[in-house]
Amino acid sequence: MNRFDLSFPPWLFPLVGLTILTGCRPQVDNPSPDGQHGTVTTLTLILSDSSAFPVQRDTFVFDDPDGAGGNQPLRWDTLRLRPSQTYAAQLQLTNKLASPPQDLNPLITAQGNQHLFVYQSDTSLLTVAITDRDLLNLPLGFQTTWETQNLGGSGSVEINLRHIAFGKNSNSGVESGHSDIKIAFPLVIKP
């Protein structure tokens, strides 16, 4: 009868165990920092005042076509709003580093479970509420309602697109994930 000796030196067991554990680990791709949608170079905010006839639309733009860290933005508008108004707002995001420039809205909407716009103002004269939802029925933020109080004043409004790589939930907010773009627009409210 032929017998094989299958004894191993004791130091080999931890090495074999580590190899098995790392080899059997589920593979998770590291998401790219930009969510595979490219750099956001231009943010356009369109505010519509439906109380005016005809409906009045104002467009405000942050435009940094060479991206962060290069030249100064070409355009960085001041938001000029009227007191005691309710505005319907829409955002348009563009990547001007792509040729031709890339409309990022469809891709970010499709990846809505990984994205959330967070709106913050340093003044109590403005309230922003998200009105659109992603496919999981969680807030997204391309569409919002802006309400101004009946007083004039100034401050700023920060629009922060959070990328939450492994999915957002009902508790996601400004601390979740990382910023794909964060812009603080100067704000003036006056009649």
Secondary structure by P-SEA (a helix, b strand, c coil): cbbbbccccccaaaaaaaaaaaaacccccccccccccccccbbbbbbbccccccbbbbbbbbbbcccccccccccccccccccccccbbbbbbbcccccccccaaaaaaaacccbbbbbbbccccbbbbbcccccccccccccbbbbbccbbbbbbbbbbbcccccccccccccccccccbbbbbbbbbcc
